[in-house]
Amino acid sequence: MAHQLSLDLPARPALGRGDFFVSGPNAAAVAMIEGWENWPARKLVLHGPEGAGKTHLTHVWAALSGASITAATDLTTADIPALASAPVAVEDADRITGNPEADRALFHLHNLCLAEGHSLLITARTAPSRWSLALPDLASRMEGTPAIGLDAPDDALLSAVILKQMADRQIIPTPGTIPFLARRMPRSFAAVADIVAALDRAALAQKRPVTRKLAAEILDKSGA
């Protein structure tokens, strides 16, 4: 039986709720996103490592709430009153550390959005207490915001993330490849992204299917 090779097509992440695999490490975060209308003070910080699913859940929330999505680093040039006129999600808030202008913009958006009666979702890699914000008033508001974390993946979640990232790249692995990867690779979402990308490149360059053998070669090269 012929195996399907990876095609040289751009990855198209599927960001719908039905594409998000719920497991122990993320179940509480998913419940908070789906129950957004009951957030205390109408705001939430969602934090977790790279590739943990923050952007995916942000898009799920935007679909549920009608929110717009903006990067924290773009707030200095954004129309804050326009953003605050509806629910809004601000991604990667921890990346504005050392940028007083961005601090002030987020502070203004936070206050205006809530004053207008809308909800605010903020994402970051770490909890607000670790952001080192320069504006004390913003730091106190962020540290007082309810927060939920995305934890390290269990076996089921790691396998599901591998499968999803392969599907985004239109990769069809041979049977047993995903369980093999899940057992051997580092237990992080960032590692999944790196290894799946490396598999995709190798399959294209060598015109090979994505098999356990190719996966083993990639893991050996990565030092996993």
C-alpha atoms as an extended CHARMM CRD file, in Angstrom:
* protein
*
       224  EXT
         1         1  MET       CA              0.0000000000        0.0000000000        0.0000000000  PROA      1               0.0000000000
         2         2  ALA       CA              1.4300000000        3.3760000000       -1.0120000000  PROA      2               0.0000000000
         3         3  HSD       CA              2.0330000000        5.9400000000        1.7370000000  PROA      3               0.0000000000
         4         4  GLN       CA              1.0200000000        9.5650000000        1.2790000000  PROA      4               0.0000000000
         5         5  LEU       CA              3.9060000000       12.0050000000        1.3660000000  PROA      5               0.0000000000
         6         6  SER       CA              3.8550000000       15.4650000000        2.9150000000  PROA      6               0.0000000000
         7         7  LEU       CA              2.9280000000       18.1450000000        0.3920000000  PROA      7               0.0000000000
         8         8  ASP       CA              4.6730000000       21.5020000000        0.0980000000  PROA      8               0.0000000000
         9         9  LEU       CA              1.6530000000       23.4520000000        1.3310000000  PROA      9               0.0000000000
        10        10  PRO       CA              1.4210000000       26.0710000000        4.0870000000  PROA      10              0.0000000000
        11        11  ALA       CA              0.2990000000       24.9150000000        7.5100000000  PROA      11              0.0000000000
        12        12  ARG       CA             -3.2760000000       26.0330000000        8.1750000000  PROA      12              0.0000000000
        13        13  PRO       CA             -3.9700000000       25.8020000000       11.8950000000  PROA      13              0.0000000000
        14        14  ALA       CA             -7.5120000000       24.6990000000       12.6970000000  PROA      14              0.0000000000
        15        15  LEU       CA             -8.6520000000       26.9690000000       15.5200000000  PROA      15              0.0000000000
        16        16  GLY       CA            -12.2620000000       25.9350000000       16.1110000000  PROA      16              0.0000000000
        17        17  ARG       CA            -13.5820000000       24.5510000000       19.3840000000  PROA      17              0.0000000000
        18        18  GLY       CA            -14.0320000000       21.1300000000       17.8250000000  PROA      18              0.0000000000
        19        19  ASP       CA            -10.3160000000       21.0830000000       16.9590000000  PROA      19              0.0000000000
        20        20  PHE       CA             -9.2180000000       21.5590000000       20.5730000000  PROA      20              0.0000000000
        21        21  PHE       CA             -8.5360000000       18.3250000000       22.4490000000  PROA      21              0.0000000000
        22        22  VAL       CA             -9.6330000000       18.4820000000       26.0900000000  PROA      22              0.0000000000
        23        23  SER       CA             -7.5490000000       16.5510000000       28.6190000000  PROA      23              0.0000000000
        24        24  GLY       CA             -6.6500000000       16.8360000000       32.2960000000  PROA      24              0.0000000000
        25        25  PRO       CA             -3.9640000000       19.5240000000       31.8810000000  PROA      25              0.0000000000
        26        26  ASN       CA             -6.2610000000       21.9440000000       30.0290000000  PROA      26              0.0000000000
        27        27  ALA       CA             -9.7780000000       20.9860000000       31.1370000000  PROA      27              0.0000000000
        28        28  ALA       CA            -10.0470000000       23.7860000000       33.7130000000  PROA      28              0.0000000000
        29        29  ALA       CA             -8.9080000000       26.4020000000       31.1910000000  PROA      29              0.0000000000
        30        30  VAL       CA            -11.4040000000       25.1790000000       28.5880000000  PROA      30              0.0000000000
        31        31  ALA       CA            -14.1920000000       25.3350000000       31.1690000000  PROA      31              0.0000000000
        32        32  MET       CA            -13.2460000000       28.9320000000       32.0160000000  PROA      32              0.0000000000
        33        33  ILE       CA            -13.2440000000       29.9360000000       28.3460000000  PROA      33              0.0000000000
        34        34  GLU       CA            -16.6090000000       28.3050000000       27.6940000000  PROA      34              0.0000000000
        35        35  GLY       CA            -18.0420000000       29.8740000000       30.8660000000  PROA      35              0.0000000000
        36        36  TRP       CA            -16.7260000000       33.3410000000       30.0160000000  PROA      36              0.0000000000
        37        37  GLU       CA            -20.0110000000       35.0920000000       30.8050000000  PROA      37              0.0000000000
        38        38  ASN       CA            -19.4680000000       34.1890000000       34.4740000000  PROA      38              0.0000000000
        39        39  TRP       CA            -15.9050000000       35.5230000000       34.8270000000  PROA      39              0.0000000000
        40        40  PRO       CA            -15.4050000000       37.4880000000       38.0580000000  PROA      40              0.0000000000
        41        41  ALA       CA            -15.0710000000       41.1620000000       37.1090000000  PROA      41              0.0000000000
        42        42  ARG       CA            -15.4390000000       40.0940000000       33.4290000000  PROA      42              0.0000000000
        43        43  LYS       CA            -11.7180000000       39.4300000000       32.9110000000  PROA      43              0.0000000000
        44        44  LEU       CA             -9.2740000000       36.5050000000       32.8070000000  PROA      44              0.0000000000
        45        45  VAL       CA             -5.5610000000       35.8820000000       32.3450000000  PROA      45              0.0000000000
        46        46  LEU       CA             -4.7650000000       32.6600000000       30.4620000000  PROA      46              0.0000000000
        47        47  HSD       CA             -1.1280000000       31.6450000000       30.8050000000  PROA      47              0.0000000000
        48        48  GLY       CA              1.0060000000       28.7340000000       29.6710000000  PROA      48              0.0000000000
        49        49  PRO       CA              4.1440000000       27.8320000000       27.7010000000  PROA      49              0.0000000000
        50        50  GLU       CA              4.6220000000       28.3370000000       23.9820000000  PROA      50              0.0000000000
        51        51  GLY       CA              2.3630000000       26.0560000000       21.9560000000  PROA      51              0.0000000000
        52        52  ALA       CA              0.1550000000       25.1790000000       24.9180000000  PROA      52              0.0000000000
        53        53  GLY       CA             -3.0080000000       26.2610000000       23.1140000000  PROA      53              0.0000000000
        54        54  LYS       CA             -3.4040000000       29.8690000000       24.2750000000  PROA      54              0.0000000000
        55        55  THR       CA             -3.9570000000       31.2250000000       20.7710000000  PROA      55              0.0000000000
        56        56  HSD       CA             -6.3480000000       28.3960000000       19.9420000000  PROA      56              0.0000000000
        57        57  LEU       CA             -8.4320000000       29.0510000000       23.0700000000  PROA      57              0.0000000000
        58        58  THR       CA             -8.2940000000       32.7860000000       22.3670000000  PROA      58              0.0000000000
        59        59  HSD       CA             -9.8970000000       32.1580000000       18.9720000000  PROA      59              0.0000000000
        60        60  VAL       CA            -12.4720000000       29.8720000000       20.5780000000  PROA      60              0.0000000000
        61        61  TRP       CA            -13.3300000000       32.6460000000       23.0200000000  PROA      61              0.0000000000
        62        62  ALA       CA            -13.4820000000       35.2540000000       20.2610000000  PROA      62              0.0000000000
        63        63  ALA       CA            -15.9810000000       33.0740000000       18.3760000000  PROA      63              0.0000000000
        64        64  LEU       CA            -18.1000000000       32.6970000000       21.5060000000  PROA      64              0.0000000000
        65        65  SER       CA            -17.9950000000       36.3300000000       22.6110000000  PROA      65              0.0000000000
        66        66  GLY       CA            -17.5790000000       38.2790000000       19.3900000000  PROA      66              0.0000000000
        67        67  ALA       CA            -14.2440000000       39.6130000000       20.6400000000  PROA      67              0.0000000000
        68        68  SER       CA            -11.4620000000       41.1470000000       18.6130000000  PROA      68              0.0000000000
        69        69  ILE       CA             -7.8980000000       39.8850000000       19.0890000000  PROA      69              0.0000000000
        70        70  THR       CA             -4.7960000000       42.0640000000       19.2820000000  PROA      70              0.0000000000
        71        71  ALA       CA             -1.1660000000       41.5800000000       20.2430000000  PROA      71              0.0000000000
        72        72  ALA       CA             -0.0410000000       43.4320000000       23.3570000000  PROA      72              0.0000000000
        73        73  THR       CA              2.9280000000       44.7900000000       21.4150000000  PROA      73              0.0000000000
        74        74  ASP       CA              0.5200000000       46.4310000000       18.9360000000  PROA      74              0.0000000000
        75        75  LEU       CA             -1.4040000000       48.3800000000       21.5690000000  PROA      75              0.0000000000
        76        76  THR       CA              0.7840000000       51.4810000000       21.2900000000  PROA      76              0.0000000000
        77        77  THR       CA             -0.5900000000       52.1480000000       17.7930000000  PROA      77              0.0000000000
        78        78  ALA       CA             -4.0860000000       50.7370000000       18.3120000000  PROA      78              0.0000000000
        79        79  ASP       CA             -7.3500000000       52.6650000000       18.5720000000  PROA      79              0.0000000000
        80        80  ILE       CA             -7.9980000000       51.8820000000       22.2300000000  PROA      80              0.0000000000
        81        81  PRO       CA            -11.5670000000       53.3010000000       22.3990000000  PROA      81              0.0000000000
        82        82  ALA       CA            -12.5160000000       51.2410000000       19.3320000000  PROA      82              0.0000000000
        83        83  LEU       CA            -11.0470000000       48.0710000000       20.8480000000  PROA      83              0.0000000000
        84        84  ALA       CA            -12.8280000000       48.7490000000       24.1350000000  PROA      84              0.0000000000
        85        85  SER       CA            -16.2160000000       49.0460000000       22.4320000000  PROA      85              0.0000000000
        86        86  ALA       CA            -16.5990000000       45.2240000000       22.4360000000  PROA      86              0.0000000000
        87        87  PRO       CA            -14.9930000000       42.2040000000       24.1280000000  PROA      87              0.0000000000
        88        88  VAL       CA            -11.2720000000       42.0400000000       23.3940000000  PROA      88              0.0000000000
        89        89  ALA       CA             -8.4180000000       39.5620000000       23.7540000000  PROA      89              0.0000000000
        90        90  VAL       CA             -4.8490000000       40.7830000000       24.2410000000  PROA      90              0.0000000000
        91        91  GLU       CA             -2.1840000000       38.1940000000       23.4290000000  PROA      91              0.0000000000
        92        92  ASP       CA              1.3230000000       37.9110000000       24.9120000000  PROA      92              0.0000000000
        93        93  ALA       CA              0.9960000000       40.6030000000       27.5650000000  PROA      93              0.0000000000
        94        94  ASP       CA              4.2640000000       39.4910000000       29.1810000000  PROA      94              0.0000000000
        95        95  ARG       CA              6.1170000000       40.6190000000       26.0510000000  PROA      95              0.0000000000
        96        96  ILE       CA              5.6050000000       44.3310000000       26.8200000000  PROA      96              0.0000000000
        97        97  THR       CA              7.9540000000       44.2540000000       29.8040000000  PROA      97              0.0000000000
        98        98  GLY       CA             10.1850000000       47.3230000000       29.6310000000  PROA      98              0.0000000000
        99        99  ASN       CA              7.8040000000       49.2480000000       27.3530000000  PROA      99              0.0000000000
       100       100  PRO       CA              6.1180000000       51.9860000000       29.4190000000  PROA      100             0.0000000000
       101       101  GLU       CA              4.0470000000       53.1720000000       26.4540000000  PROA      101             0.0000000000
       102       102  ALA       CA              2.6020000000       49.6880000000       25.9620000000  PROA      102             0.0000000000
       103       103  ASP       CA              1.9650000000       49.4440000000       29.7080000000  PROA      103             0.0000000000
       104       104  ARG       CA             -0.0690000000       52.6280000000       29.5860000000  PROA      104             0.0000000000
       105       105  ALA       CA             -2.0040000000       51.4400000000       26.5320000000  PROA      105             0.0000000000
       106       106  LEU       CA             -2.9250000000       48.1410000000       28.2160000000  PROA      106             0.0000000000
       107       107  PHE       CA             -3.8980000000       49.9880000000       31.3970000000  PROA      107             0.0000000000
       108       108  HSD       CA             -6.1660000000       52.3060000000       29.4000000000  PROA      108             0.0000000000
       109       109  LEU       CA             -7.7100000000       49.4020000000       27.4650000000  PROA      109             0.0000000000
       110       110  HSD       CA             -8.2790000000       47.3900000000       30.6560000000  PROA      110             0.0000000000
       111       111  ASN       CA            -10.0890000000       50.2630000000       32.3810000000  PROA      111             0.0000000000
       112       112  LEU       CA            -12.1180000000       51.4050000000       29.3830000000  PROA      112             0.0000000000
       113       113  CYS       CA            -13.1850000000       47.9130000000       28.2730000000  PROA      113             0.0000000000
       114       114  LEU       CA            -14.4760000000       47.0220000000       31.7380000000  PROA      114             0.0000000000
       115       115  ALA       CA            -16.0970000000       50.4410000000       32.1850000000  PROA      115             0.0000000000
       116       116  GLU       CA            -17.9790000000       49.8550000000       28.9230000000  PROA      116             0.0000000000
       117       117  GLY       CA            -19.3220000000       46.5770000000       30.3520000000  PROA      117             0.0000000000
       118       118  HSD       CA            -17.2970000000       44.2630000000       28.0880000000  PROA      118             0.0000000000
       119       119  SER       CA            -15.0390000000       41.2880000000       28.8400000000  PROA      119             0.0000000000
       120       120  LEU       CA            -11.2590000000       41.1230000000       28.5730000000  PROA      120             0.0000000000
       121       121  LEU       CA             -9.0480000000       38.0670000000       27.9730000000  PROA      121             0.0000000000
       122       122  ILE       CA             -5.2840000000       38.4410000000       28.3820000000  PROA      122             0.0000000000
       123       123  THR       CA             -2.7650000000       35.7370000000       27.4910000000  PROA      123             0.0000000000
       124       124  ALA       CA              0.8740000000       35.3130000000       28.4890000000  PROA      124             0.0000000000
       125       125  ARG       CA              3.5380000000       32.6820000000       28.9880000000  PROA      125             0.0000000000
       126       126  THR       CA              3.6100000000       33.2400000000       32.7470000000  PROA      126             0.0000000000
       127       127  ALA       CA              1.3400000000       34.4470000000       35.5350000000  PROA      127             0.0000000000
       128       128  PRO       CA              0.9960000000       38.2440000000       35.9720000000  PROA      128             0.0000000000
       129       129  SER       CA              3.1750000000       38.3150000000       39.0980000000  PROA      129             0.0000000000
       130       130  ARG       CA              6.1610000000       37.4870000000       36.8660000000  PROA      130             0.0000000000
       131       131  TRP       CA              5.6440000000       40.1460000000       34.1820000000  PROA      131             0.0000000000
       132       132  SER       CA              7.7160000000       42.9470000000       35.8020000000  PROA      132             0.0000000000
       133       133  LEU       CA              5.3600000000       45.6610000000       34.5890000000  PROA      133             0.0000000000
       134       134  ALA       CA              6.6890000000       49.1900000000       34.9910000000  PROA      134             0.0000000000
       135       135  LEU       CA              3.3120000000       50.8000000000       35.7470000000  PROA      135             0.0000000000
       136       136  PRO       CA              2.3020000000       49.9900000000       39.3440000000  PROA      136             0.0000000000
       137       137  ASP       CA             -1.4130000000       50.5460000000       38.7180000000  PROA      137             0.0000000000
       138       138  LEU       CA             -1.3530000000       48.1190000000       35.7930000000  PROA      138             0.0000000000
       139       139  ALA       CA              0.6450000000       45.5510000000       37.7740000000  PROA      139             0.0000000000
       140       140  SER       CA             -1.8840000000       45.6370000000       40.6160000000  PROA      140             0.0000000000
       141       141  ARG       CA             -4.8110000000       45.2100000000       38.2370000000  PROA      141             0.0000000000
       142       142  MET       CA             -3.1510000000       42.3280000000       36.4210000000  PROA      142             0.0000000000
       143       143  GLU       CA             -2.1660000000       40.5560000000       39.6380000000  PROA      143             0.0000000000
       144       144  GLY       CA             -5.7410000000       40.9920000000       40.8390000000  PROA      144             0.0000000000
       145       145  THR       CA             -7.1650000000       39.4090000000       37.6800000000  PROA      145             0.0000000000
       146       146  PRO       CA             -8.3750000000       35.7950000000       37.9070000000  PROA      146             0.0000000000
       147       147  ALA       CA             -5.8520000000       33.5560000000       36.1570000000  PROA      147             0.0000000000
       148       148  ILE       CA             -5.8850000000       30.0130000000       34.8150000000  PROA      148             0.0000000000
       149       149  GLY       CA             -2.8870000000       28.0510000000       33.5480000000  PROA      149             0.0000000000
       150       150  LEU       CA             -2.3820000000       25.4410000000       30.8730000000  PROA      150             0.0000000000
       151       151  ASP       CA             -0.2790000000       22.6550000000       32.3810000000  PROA      151             0.0000000000
       152       152  ALA       CA              2.3180000000       20.3360000000       30.8530000000  PROA      152             0.0000000000
       153       153  PRO       CA              0.7060000000       17.6980000000       28.6080000000  PROA      153             0.0000000000
       154       154  ASP       CA             -0.1630000000       14.1570000000       29.6280000000  PROA      154             0.0000000000
       155       155  ASP       CA              0.2190000000       11.2850000000       27.1240000000  PROA      155             0.0000000000
       156       156  ALA       CA             -3.2260000000       11.7350000000       25.6050000000  PROA      156             0.0000000000
       157       157  LEU       CA             -2.8610000000       15.4820000000       25.1710000000  PROA      157             0.0000000000
       158       158  LEU       CA              0.6540000000       15.2700000000       23.7470000000  PROA      158             0.0000000000
       159       159  SER       CA             -0.5130000000       12.7170000000       21.1590000000  PROA      159             0.0000000000
       160       160  ALA       CA             -3.5020000000       14.8920000000       20.2710000000  PROA      160             0.0000000000
       161       161  VAL       CA             -1.3080000000       17.9660000000       19.7740000000  PROA      161             0.0000000000
       162       162  ILE       CA              1.0650000000       16.0010000000       17.5340000000  PROA      162             0.0000000000
       163       163  LEU       CA             -1.8950000000       14.7600000000       15.4950000000  PROA      163             0.0000000000
       164       164  LYS       CA             -3.3750000000       18.2390000000       15.1830000000  PROA      164             0.0000000000
       165       165  GLN       CA             -0.1160000000       19.8550000000       14.1000000000  PROA      165             0.0000000000
       166       166  MET       CA              0.3970000000       17.1340000000       11.5260000000  PROA      166             0.0000000000
       167       167  ALA       CA             -3.1480000000       17.6400000000       10.2680000000  PROA      167             0.0000000000
       168       168  ASP       CA             -2.5070000000       21.3930000000       10.0150000000  PROA      168             0.0000000000
       169       169  ARG       CA              0.4150000000       20.5580000000        7.7240000000  PROA      169             0.0000000000
       170       170  GLN       CA             -1.5810000000       17.9010000000        5.8540000000  PROA      170             0.0000000000
       171       171  ILE       CA              0.7860000000       15.1590000000        7.0260000000  PROA      171             0.0000000000
       172       172  ILE       CA             -0.6080000000       11.6300000000        7.2210000000  PROA      172             0.0000000000
       173       173  PRO       CA              1.7590000000        9.5400000000        9.3920000000  PROA      173             0.0000000000
       174       174  THR       CA              1.9610000000        5.7760000000        9.1920000000  PROA      174             0.0000000000
       175       175  PRO       CA              0.3390000000        3.8070000000       12.0500000000  PROA      175             0.0000000000
       176       176  GLY       CA              2.3230000000        3.8600000000       15.2690000000  PROA      176             0.0000000000
       177       177  THR       CA              4.2890000000        7.0080000000       14.4340000000  PROA      177             0.0000000000
       178       178  ILE       CA              2.4260000000        9.3400000000       16.7850000000  PROA      178             0.0000000000
       179       179  PRO       CA              2.5650000000        7.0130000000       19.8380000000  PROA      179             0.0000000000
       180       180  PHE       CA              6.2690000000        6.4900000000       19.1310000000  PROA      180             0.0000000000
       181       181  LEU       CA              6.8730000000       10.2360000000       19.0970000000  PROA      181             0.0000000000
       182       182  ALA       CA              4.8140000000       10.8160000000       22.2320000000  PROA      182             0.0000000000
       183       183  ARG       CA              6.8590000000        8.2470000000       24.1590000000  PROA      183             0.0000000000
       184       184  ARG       CA             10.2530000000        9.5350000000       23.0590000000  PROA      184             0.0000000000
       185       185  MET       CA             10.0590000000       13.2910000000       22.6020000000  PROA      185             0.0000000000
       186       186  PRO       CA             10.4170000000       16.0210000000       25.2480000000  PROA      186             0.0000000000
       187       187  ARG       CA              7.1180000000       16.6580000000       27.0110000000  PROA      187             0.0000000000
       188       188  SER       CA              6.4910000000       20.1820000000       25.8250000000  PROA      188             0.0000000000
       189       189  PHE       CA              4.2580000000       21.8410000000       23.2730000000  PROA      189             0.0000000000
       190       190  ALA       CA              7.1820000000       23.8030000000       21.8520000000  PROA      190             0.0000000000
       191       191  ALA       CA              8.9820000000       20.5130000000       21.1510000000  PROA      191             0.0000000000
       192       192  VAL       CA              5.9290000000       19.2350000000       19.2650000000  PROA      192             0.0000000000
       193       193  ALA       CA              6.0000000000       22.2420000000       16.9550000000  PROA      193             0.0000000000
       194       194  ASP       CA              9.7360000000       21.8910000000       16.3000000000  PROA      194             0.0000000000
       195       195  ILE       CA              9.6420000000       18.1420000000       15.6840000000  PROA      195             0.0000000000
       196       196  VAL       CA              6.5660000000       18.1870000000       13.4480000000  PROA      196             0.0000000000
       197       197  ALA       CA              8.1080000000       20.9990000000       11.3950000000  PROA      197             0.0000000000
       198       198  ALA       CA             11.3470000000       19.0240000000       11.1020000000  PROA      198             0.0000000000
       199       199  LEU       CA              9.4370000000       15.9100000000       10.0260000000  PROA      199             0.0000000000
       200       200  ASP       CA              7.5950000000       17.9200000000        7.3970000000  PROA      200             0.0000000000
       201       201  ARG       CA             10.8310000000       19.3620000000        5.9880000000  PROA      201             0.0000000000
       202       202  ALA       CA             12.5770000000       15.9860000000        5.9460000000  PROA      202             0.0000000000
       203       203  ALA       CA              9.6470000000       14.2210000000        4.2830000000  PROA      203             0.0000000000
       204       204  LEU       CA              9.5360000000       16.8640000000        1.5600000000  PROA      204             0.0000000000
       205       205  ALA       CA             13.2780000000       16.9780000000        1.0000000000  PROA      205             0.0000000000
       206       206  GLN       CA             13.7140000000       13.2060000000        0.9490000000  PROA      206             0.0000000000
       207       207  LYS       CA             10.3520000000       12.3920000000       -0.6650000000  PROA      207             0.0000000000
       208       208  ARG       CA              9.5750000000        9.9540000000        2.1520000000  PROA      208             0.0000000000
       209       209  PRO       CA              6.4290000000        9.1780000000        4.1210000000  PROA      209             0.0000000000
       210       210  VAL       CA              6.3060000000       10.1740000000        7.7880000000  PROA      210             0.0000000000
       211       211  THR       CA              7.0870000000        6.8830000000        9.4980000000  PROA      211             0.0000000000
       212       212  ARG       CA              8.5200000000        5.6880000000       12.7920000000  PROA      212             0.0000000000
       213       213  LYS       CA             11.9050000000        5.3690000000       11.0920000000  PROA      213             0.0000000000
       214       214  LEU       CA             11.8700000000        8.9780000000        9.9240000000  PROA      214             0.0000000000
       215       215  ALA       CA             10.5910000000       10.0750000000       13.3340000000  PROA      215             0.0000000000
       216       216  ALA       CA             13.4700000000        8.2410000000       15.0260000000  PROA      216             0.0000000000
       217       217  GLU       CA             15.9710000000        9.9830000000       12.7490000000  PROA      217             0.0000000000
       218       218  ILE       CA             14.4970000000       13.3930000000       13.5760000000  PROA      218             0.0000000000
       219       219  LEU       CA             14.4850000000       12.6790000000       17.3050000000  PROA      219             0.0000000000
       220       220  ASP       CA             18.1130000000       11.5050000000       17.1510000000  PROA      220             0.0000000000
       221       221  LYS       CA             19.1330000000       14.7120000000       15.3490000000  PROA      221             0.0000000000
       222       222  SER       CA             17.2950000000       16.8340000000       17.9170000000  PROA      222             0.0000000000
       223       223  GLY       CA             18.9830000000       15.0150000000       20.7770000000  PROA      223             0.0000000000
       224       224  ALA       CA             15.6520000000       13.7580000000       22.1720000000  PROA      224             0.0000000000
